[in-house]
Amino acid sequence: MRRPSVAELRPVVHPPGVKDRRSGEHWAGRMYMREVSLRVDRYLVNTRVTPNQVTYVMTLAGALAAPALLVPGVWGAVLGVVMVQLYLLFDCVDGELARWKKQYSLSGVYLDRVAAYLCDAAVLVGLGLRAADIWGEGRIDWLWAFLGTLAALGAILIKAETDLVGVARHQGGLPPVKEAASEPRSSGVALARKAAAALKFHRLILGIEASLVILVVAVVDAIAGDLFYTRLTVAVMAGIALLQTLLHLVSVLASSRLK
């Protein structure tokens, strides 16, 4: 069977709104990965590969970011970035394949969310273990592994706080939340939310951004000959995760999302 061209695929798998979703599309997807995924789609749309099978591969790629980061030196950080980029690629492909084949399922949506949780957590846990220097000749400093795990827990809780809004509304018999309802009712909270959104510091604990930061500090540490900047990064990300978890919870409660 003839492979469809990119031009034929694009209007079907990238309908209006896909790249413009405020909370559902990553900047890397808009910038480059959606174009890469279109080229991969061409080889999958006429096969028996299902969207959910792609999601399983995506989940595995995200989980492998943690052991990849355990490889010492810059190469471990490079492997971590590769695993996360593969996660992002398959995250684009599974939805595009579902649109082309019209194979939609709630299990696919559920698995996609599980993979998102897992990838963010894997990167931060891997960072913590990397900072603990578990393959080094000296004593393993488990404090850094603990801080990395704490950052991972915060990243998961932030996603859970968002997803649980839908759970609470469903159990309360309310329709899905509208975008406008996310705006805080308090002017003070709204100002703080806008400031945080402008600074975008919370993105540092997301798997894609975190993996790129880890690569940069790995290069710096390789030049310096120690793990100072990797450990500083773990501490900063743990602090951001804790602060953002609290701020996000306050933002949800101060908005109309639960009304």
C-alpha positions in Angstrom: 0.0 0.0 0.0 1.3 3.4 -0.9 2.6 5.5 2.0 0.7 8.8 2.4 2.8 12.0 1.9 3.4 14.5 4.7 1.1 16.9 2.9 -1.7 14.2 3.0 -1.1 13.4 6.6 -0.9 16.9 8.0 -4.5 18.0 7.8 -5.7 14.7 9.3 -3.2 14.2 12.1 -2.7 18.0 12.8 -6.2 19.4 12.8 -6.7 23.0 13.8 -6.0 23.5 17.5 -3.6 20.6 18.0 -0.5 22.9 18.1 -2.3 25.7 19.8 -3.5 23.9 22.9 -2.6 26.1 25.8 -1.9 23.2 28.2 -1.8 20.2 25.9 1.1 20.9 23.6 4.7 21.3 24.6 6.8 24.0 23.0 9.2 21.4 21.6 6.3 19.8 19.8 5.3 23.0 18.2 8.9 24.0 17.4 10.2 20.8 15.8 8.9 17.4 17.0 5.5 17.5 15.2 7.4 17.8 12.0 9.7 14.9 12.9 6.7 12.8 13.9 4.9 13.3 10.6 7.9 11.6 8.9 7.6 8.7 11.3 3.8 8.5 10.8 4.3 7.7 7.1 5.9 4.4 8.0 3.3 3.4 10.6 -0.1 4.3 9.3 -0.4 1.4 6.9 0.9 -1.2 9.4 -0.9 -3.1 12.2 0.8 -1.0 14.9 -1.8 0.5 17.2 -1.7 3.9 19.0 -1.6 2.1 22.3 1.4 0.1 21.3 3.2 3.3 20.5 2.2 4.7 23.9 3.8 1.6 25.5 7.0 2.3 23.7 6.8 6.0 24.7 6.4 5.0 28.4 9.4 2.7 28.2 11.5 5.5 26.6 10.5 7.9 29.4 11.3 5.3 32.1 14.7 4.6 30.6 15.8 8.2 31.2 16.6 7.2 34.8 19.1 4.4 34.1 20.5 6.4 31.2 21.4 9.2 33.6 23.3 6.8 35.8 26.0 6.5 33.1 28.8 8.7 34.5 29.9 11.8 32.7 28.5 13.7 29.8 27.5 10.6 27.9 25.0 9.7 30.6 23.4 13.1 30.2 23.3 12.8 26.4 21.6 9.4 26.8 19.1 10.9 29.1 18.2 13.6 26.6 17.9 11.0 23.8 15.5 8.9 25.9 13.3 12.0 26.7 13.3 13.1 23.1 12.2 9.6 22.0 9.5 9.9 24.6 8.4 13.2 23.1 8.5 11.8 19.6 6.3 8.8 20.4 4.0 11.1 22.4 3.3 12.9 19.2 3.1 9.8 17.1 0.5 7.9 19.2 -2.1 10.7 18.9 -1.4 11.2 15.3 -1.7 7.6 14.5 -5.0 7.5 16.4 -6.4 10.3 14.3 -5.4 8.7 11.0 -6.7 5.3 11.9 -9.6 6.6 14.0 -8.6 4.3 16.8 -9.5 6.3 19.9 -9.7 4.8 23.4 -9.9 6.0 27.0 -7.1 3.5 27.8 -4.9 5.4 25.4 -5.6 8.7 27.2 -5.0 7.0 30.6 -1.7 5.4 29.4 -0.6 8.8 28.0 -1.0 10.4 31.4 0.8 7.6 33.2 3.7 8.0 30.8 3.9 11.7 31.4 4.0 11.2 35.2 6.7 8.5 34.8 9.0 10.4 32.4 9.1 13.5 34.7 9.8 11.4 37.7 12.4 9.2 36.0 14.5 12.2 35.0 14.5 13.8 38.5 15.2 10.5 40.3 18.0 9.8 37.8 19.4 13.2 38.4 19.4 12.6 42.2 21.1 9.3 41.8 23.6 10.9 39.4 24.4 13.6 42.0 24.8 10.9 44.7 27.7 9.5 42.6 26.8 5.9 43.1 29.6 4.7 40.8 32.2 6.9 42.4 35.1 5.7 44.5 34.1 7.7 47.6 31.1 7.4 49.9 27.7 7.5 48.3 25.9 10.6 49.5 22.3 9.6 49.6 21.1 13.1 50.5 21.2 14.0 46.8 19.2 10.9 45.8 16.6 11.9 48.4 16.4 15.4 47.1 16.0 14.1 43.5 13.2 11.8 44.7 11.6 14.7 46.5 11.7 16.8 43.3 10.1 13.8 41.4 7.4 13.6 44.0 6.6 17.3 43.6 6.5 17.0 39.8 4.0 14.1 40.1 1.9 15.9 42.7 1.6 19.0 40.4 0.2 16.9 37.6 -2.0 15.1 40.0 -3.4 18.4 41.4 -4.5 19.3 37.8 -5.9 15.8 36.9 -7.8 15.5 40.2 -9.8 18.6 39.3 -11.4 16.5 36.6 -12.0 13.6 39.0 -13.6 15.9 41.6 -15.9 17.5 39.0 -16.9 14.2 37.6 -17.7 12.8 41.1 -19.6 16.0 41.8 -21.7 15.6 38.6 -20.2 18.7 37.0 -19.1 19.0 33.4 -15.4 19.3 32.4 -13.7 22.5 33.5 -13.4 25.4 31.0 -10.2 27.2 30.4 -11.5 30.5 31.8 -12.2 28.7 35.2 -8.4 28.3 35.8 -8.0 32.0 36.4 -7.8 32.7 40.2 -10.6 34.7 41.7 -8.2 36.5 44.1 -6.2 39.3 42.4 -3.2 38.6 44.6 -3.1 35.0 43.6 -3.8 35.9 40.0 -0.8 38.3 40.0 1.5 35.6 41.6 0.3 33.1 39.0 1.1 35.4 36.1 4.5 36.2 37.6 5.3 32.5 37.9 4.1 31.8 34.3 6.2 34.7 33.0 9.4 33.4 34.8 8.6 29.8 33.8 10.8 28.5 36.5 8.3 25.6 37.1 9.3 24.2 33.7 12.7 23.2 35.1 11.2 20.2 36.8 9.5 18.9 33.6 11.2 15.9 32.0 12.1 17.6 28.7 13.5 20.8 30.2 15.1 19.0 33.1 17.0 16.7 30.8 18.4 19.6 28.8 19.5 21.4 32.0 21.2 18.2 33.2 23.2 18.0 30.0 24.4 21.6 30.4 25.5 21.1 34.0 27.1 17.7 33.1 29.3 19.6 30.6 30.2 22.2 33.2 31.0 19.6 35.8 33.1 17.7 33.3 35.2 20.8 32.8 35.3 21.5 36.6 36.1 17.9 37.4 33.4 17.4 40.1 29.6 17.2 40.6 29.1 20.6 42.2 26.7 22.0 39.6 24.8 18.7 39.3 24.2 18.8 43.0 23.3 22.4 43.0 20.8 21.6 40.3 19.2 18.9 42.4 18.8 21.2 45.3 17.3 24.0 43.1 14.8 21.6 41.5 13.8 20.1 44.8 13.1 23.6 46.0 11.1 24.5 42.9 9.1 21.3 43.1 8.1 22.0 46.7 7.2 25.6 46.1 5.4 24.9 42.9 3.4 22.1 44.5 2.1 24.5 47.1 1.5 27.4 44.7 -0.3 25.2 42.2 -2.6 23.8 45.0 -3.4 27.3 46.1 -4.1 28.3 42.5 -6.5 25.5 42.0 -8.4 26.2 45.2 -8.5 30.0 44.5 -9.9 29.4 41.0 -13.4 28.5 39.8 -12.3 25.0 38.7 -14.0 23.3 41.7 -17.1 25.4 41.5 
